[in-house]
Amino acid sequence: MDQHKTVRVIATLCALLVWATVILQFILIIQNRTYPVPETIIQFFSYFTILTNILVACCFTTIAIKREPYKTTFFANPGVLAATVVNITIVGSVYNLILRALWTPTGLQLLADEFLHTIIPILYITFWLIAVPKIHLHWSRIFNWLYYPLGYFIIILFSGSLSGFYPYPFINVTELGWSQVIINSIFITAAFIFLSLLIVFISRMMQRNKHS
């Protein structure tokens, strides 16, 4: 089996794993809901973790099904794949450093949590480092990469002001107030910028070493 086919097989297995995990989490949140189903579904898709894992699943799926994915498709564009590293790293870091201590899931919920916040981030980062072609990314790319997290924050803060639901405690305006939420958002944005700079640097170095 040549290298390209091997990468596609690995991407297929990873895609199946991520989709299965997202579906499992969806089933669990529906089963354990305290709100009507439509509202629960909206809340499910309000989590940055879920949206980013779906993004990871789309990236893996595209690489798996396309013969030349890196040339023609959005979800397998090297820049998008690199940006996804930043987003899924934030997912894993924030959960394991801040949110893990706030609750103690058990059973299938524990399994879903570990996959969504730890195993899948490590899996995707490793896949990107080993299997994804590196390009000479411009430093200005980081500004484009911020559209997704900043857009997410704006939408969540707006919807939260109407519904009272905030998916994460550090952006809960009702409990923390606007000033603290803004401060928290600044710190998180700084983390996104730092990681983006790091990923651009790594991509440039790996691309340079490959052609040296």
C-alpha positions as CSV (number, residue, x, y, z in Angstrom):
1,M,0.0,0.0,0.0
2,D,1.5,3.4,-1.0
3,Q,1.7,6.3,1.4
4,H,-1.3,8.2,0.0
5,K,-3.6,5.1,0.4
6,T,-2.3,4.6,3.9
7,V,-3.1,8.2,4.8
8,R,-6.6,7.8,3.4
9,V,-7.2,4.6,5.3
10,I,-6.0,6.3,8.5
11,A,-8.2,9.3,7.8
12,T,-11.2,7.0,7.2
13,L,-10.7,5.3,10.6
14,C,-10.3,8.6,12.3
15,A,-13.3,10.1,10.6
16,L,-15.5,7.1,11.7
17,L,-14.2,7.5,15.3
18,V,-14.9,11.3,15.5
19,W,-18.4,11.0,13.9
20,A,-19.2,8.1,16.2
21,T,-18.1,10.2,19.2
22,V,-20.2,13.2,18.2
23,I,-23.2,11.0,17.6
24,L,-22.7,9.3,21.0
25,Q,-22.6,12.7,22.7
26,F,-25.7,13.8,20.9
27,I,-27.6,10.7,22.0
28,L,-26.4,11.2,25.6
29,I,-27.5,14.8,25.7
30,I,-30.9,14.0,24.3
31,Q,-31.3,11.1,26.8
32,N,-30.3,13.3,29.8
33,R,-32.0,16.5,28.7
34,T,-33.7,18.8,31.1
35,Y,-35.1,21.0,28.3
36,P,-37.4,20.2,25.4
37,V,-35.7,18.4,22.5
38,P,-35.5,21.4,20.1
39,E,-33.9,23.6,22.8
40,T,-31.5,20.7,23.8
41,I,-30.4,20.4,20.1
42,I,-29.7,24.1,19.9
43,Q,-27.7,23.8,23.1
44,F,-25.8,20.8,21.8
45,F,-24.6,22.8,18.8
46,S,-23.7,25.8,21.0
47,Y,-20.6,24.0,22.3
48,F,-17.3,25.0,20.7
49,T,-16.2,21.4,21.5
50,I,-18.9,19.9,19.4
51,L,-18.5,22.4,16.5
52,T,-14.8,21.9,16.4
53,N,-15.0,18.1,16.6
54,I,-17.4,18.2,13.7
55,L,-14.8,20.4,11.8
56,V,-12.2,17.7,12.6
57,A,-14.6,15.0,11.3
58,C,-15.1,16.9,8.1
59,C,-11.4,17.3,7.6
60,F,-10.8,13.6,8.1
61,T,-13.7,12.7,5.9
62,T,-12.6,14.9,3.0
63,I,-9.0,13.4,3.1
64,A,-10.5,9.9,3.2
65,I,-12.8,10.2,0.2
66,K,-10.9,12.5,-2.1
67,R,-8.1,11.3,-4.3
68,E,-6.3,14.7,-4.3
69,P,-8.0,16.4,-1.3
70,Y,-5.2,18.9,-0.6
71,K,-5.6,20.6,-4.0
72,T,-9.3,21.0,-4.5
73,T,-11.3,21.0,-1.3
74,F,-11.9,23.4,1.6
75,F,-11.8,21.0,4.5
76,A,-8.5,19.5,3.3
77,N,-6.9,22.8,2.4
78,P,-3.5,22.9,4.2
79,G,-4.3,26.3,5.8
80,V,-7.7,25.1,7.0
81,L,-6.1,21.9,8.4
82,A,-3.5,24.0,10.2
83,A,-6.2,26.3,11.7
84,T,-8.1,23.3,12.9
85,V,-5.1,22.2,14.9
86,V,-5.3,25.5,16.7
87,N,-9.0,25.1,17.4
88,I,-8.9,21.5,18.6
89,T,-5.8,22.3,20.7
90,I,-7.9,25.0,22.5
91,V,-10.7,22.5,23.0
92,G,-8.4,20.0,24.7
93,S,-6.4,22.6,26.7
94,V,-9.4,24.5,28.1
95,Y,-11.2,21.4,29.1
96,N,-8.2,19.7,30.7
97,L,-6.9,22.8,32.4
98,I,-10.1,24.5,33.5
99,L,-13.3,22.5,33.0
100,R,-12.3,18.9,33.9
101,A,-12.4,19.7,37.7
102,L,-15.9,21.1,37.5
103,W,-17.7,17.8,37.0
104,T,-17.2,14.0,37.2
105,P,-18.9,12.2,34.3
106,T,-19.3,8.5,34.5
107,G,-20.1,5.6,32.1
108,L,-20.6,6.5,28.4
109,Q,-20.5,10.2,29.2
110,L,-16.9,9.8,30.6
111,L,-16.0,7.9,27.4
112,A,-17.4,10.6,25.2
113,D,-15.7,13.3,27.2
114,E,-12.3,11.7,27.0
115,F,-12.6,11.2,23.2
116,L,-13.9,14.7,22.5
117,H,-11.5,16.6,24.7
118,T,-8.3,14.4,24.9
119,I,-8.1,11.5,22.5
120,I,-9.4,13.2,19.3
121,P,-7.3,16.4,19.8
122,I,-4.1,14.3,20.2
123,L,-5.1,12.1,17.3
124,Y,-5.7,15.1,15.0
125,I,-2.6,17.0,16.0
126,T,-0.5,13.8,15.4
127,F,-2.1,13.3,12.0
128,W,-1.4,16.9,11.0
129,L,2.2,16.6,12.1
130,I,2.9,13.4,10.3
131,A,0.5,13.1,7.3
132,V,-0.6,16.6,6.2
133,P,1.6,18.4,3.6
134,K,3.1,21.6,5.1
135,I,3.0,24.8,3.2
136,H,4.8,28.1,3.7
137,L,2.0,29.8,5.6
138,H,2.0,33.6,5.8
139,W,1.9,35.1,9.3
140,S,-1.2,37.1,8.3
141,R,-3.2,33.8,8.1
142,I,-3.7,34.0,11.9
143,F,-6.2,36.9,11.3
144,N,-8.3,34.7,9.1
145,W,-8.1,31.9,11.6
146,L,-9.6,34.1,14.3
147,Y,-12.9,34.5,12.3
148,Y,-14.2,31.2,13.6
149,P,-13.6,31.6,17.4
150,L,-14.4,35.3,17.5
151,G,-17.6,34.7,15.4
152,Y,-18.5,31.9,17.9
153,F,-18.0,34.1,20.9
154,I,-20.1,36.9,19.4
155,I,-23.0,34.6,18.5
156,I,-22.9,32.8,21.9
157,L,-22.9,36.0,23.9
158,F,-25.7,37.4,21.8
159,S,-27.8,34.2,22.0
160,G,-27.0,33.9,25.7
161,S,-28.3,37.4,26.4
162,L,-31.6,36.3,24.9
163,S,-31.9,32.7,26.3
164,G,-29.8,32.9,29.4
165,F,-27.8,29.8,28.3
166,Y,-24.1,30.0,28.1
167,P,-22.3,26.7,27.3
168,Y,-19.1,27.6,29.3
169,P,-18.8,29.1,32.8
170,F,-16.1,31.6,31.8
171,I,-18.4,33.3,29.4
172,N,-21.5,33.2,31.6
173,V,-22.5,36.9,31.7
174,T,-25.3,36.3,34.1
175,E,-22.9,35.0,36.8
176,L,-19.7,36.8,36.0
177,G,-20.9,40.1,34.5
178,W,-19.7,41.6,31.2
179,S,-16.4,43.0,32.5
180,Q,-15.1,39.6,33.6
181,V,-16.4,37.9,30.5
182,I,-14.6,40.4,28.3
183,I,-11.4,39.9,30.3
184,N,-11.8,36.1,30.0
185,S,-12.4,36.5,26.2
186,I,-9.3,38.6,25.8
187,F,-7.2,35.9,27.5
188,I,-8.7,33.1,25.3
189,T,-8.2,35.2,22.2
190,A,-4.5,35.7,23.2
191,A,-4.2,31.9,23.5
192,F,-5.7,31.5,20.0
193,I,-3.2,34.0,18.6
194,F,-0.2,32.4,20.4
195,L,-1.2,28.9,19.2
196,S,-1.8,30.2,15.7
197,L,1.7,31.8,15.6
198,L,3.2,28.6,16.9
199,I,1.4,26.5,14.2
200,V,2.4,28.8,11.4
201,F,6.0,28.7,12.7
202,I,6.0,24.9,12.8
203,S,4.4,24.6,9.3
204,R,7.0,27.0,7.9
205,M,9.9,25.1,9.6
206,M,8.7,21.7,8.4
207,Q,8.1,22.9,4.9
208,R,11.6,24.5,4.8
209,N,13.3,21.4,6.2
210,K,11.5,19.2,3.6
211,H,13.0,21.3,0.7
212,S,16.4,21.9,2.2
